Amino acid sequence: MLRLGVQEASQVAARLAMAARLAGDPARCAGEKFAHLLRDAGLTLAWTHRGAPHLHHAADLPWLALSLVPLDDADAQARMSWQRRDVADAGMPVTEAMTTAAKYLGDVVDRTMTKGTASEAVSKILPPGLVRWCRGCQATHIHEQPMRLTTLRAGVRLEPDVSPATLTPIDGWPGVIAEPDPDAGRRVVEEYLRVHGPATVAEAAGFLGTTRSAVKQMWPDGLAEVQVDGKTAFLPEDLLPALESPPEPSFVRLLPPADPLLQARDRALLVPDKANHKLVWRIIGNPGAVLADGEIVGTWRARARGKRLEITVSTLYGQPQPAETDLEAEAARVAAARGFAQATVSFA
């Protein structure tokens, strides 16, 4: 899982995703203990896939940075979500625009600083075509996605579990990474297939935030071809035994928004009833997911009340409600991971 990364969201998701998978006391993920846990495991935070912040092994950051270099302008334009007008305004090819942003960010972030400070500083020196007027901030600054997709290429990571977002130069970084490396992208695709396979080319492209043609250039060898609901999908050959004889999970977990399981692009497989998709995946403000016996059966939200965490569970249409005792036990785990003394469970 960590080879692909664990997405962070609101300084809560990553610690809950880790607590859901680690044996032992979930309180290890609470408060400052989480920073110690990450350090002991050699983990850090960086903007990687789709520009989202992910926890990764620090040793993996160099090849992950290589995977963020687009193969061509079409790949870059898809990753940046730029339109033709954006490209025209930049006054340079999209790949060049991303490399230019990386070089300037590498120059600016020469010490630990907040994202706001870095954005303000780099926006003053970037070519005019790479900054935009932001109505929300009432200021001209570098666009969010170019900043997120180029910072690691410049040798800059995020400080884990720190708010506001804080950037730090990576010691010993060789300089801005400018040349694409299909092998690095191939490693990301293979890890996606290991975690979320069987999957299609389109689903892997959705995870990377790029086109199918770009992913085809990164497609790994040694894959098995299988049929999933009438469509051709792929996974590493060594995982075929697990697919043919999967384990039978028999537990309940309250997974956070942006949990690794929810990052799979084959949502129809995770949640077969399409009417439930809008309940699990929202445009803004996703809930957590209730996982019971290997199936997503509901959603949940939490509210802090002093030293108590109040968790409200909503069952998805057509799904059974897990046993209340199992939910209470899992709510206690979530509360401990967030540093609360107790938890309550209610149903919407």
Secondary structure, DSSP 4 states (H G I P E B T S, - for coil): -TTT-EE--TTTHHHHHHHTT--S-GGGGSHHHHHHHHHHHTEEEEE-GGG-EEEEEGGGHHHHHHHTS-SSHHHHHHHHT--HHHHHHHTS-HHHHHHHHHHHHHHH-SS-EEHHHHHHHHHHHS-GGGEEEETTTTEEEE-HHHHHHHTGGGTEEEPTT-SS-EEEEPTT--S---S--HHHHHHHHHHHHHHH-SB-HHHHHHHHTS-HHHHHHTPPSSEEEEEETTEEEEEEGGGHHHHHS------EEEEPTT-GGGG-S-HHHHS--GGGHHHHS-SSS--EEEEETTEEEEEEEEEEETTEEEEEEEEPTT-PPPPHHHHHHHHHHHHHHTT-SEEEEEE-
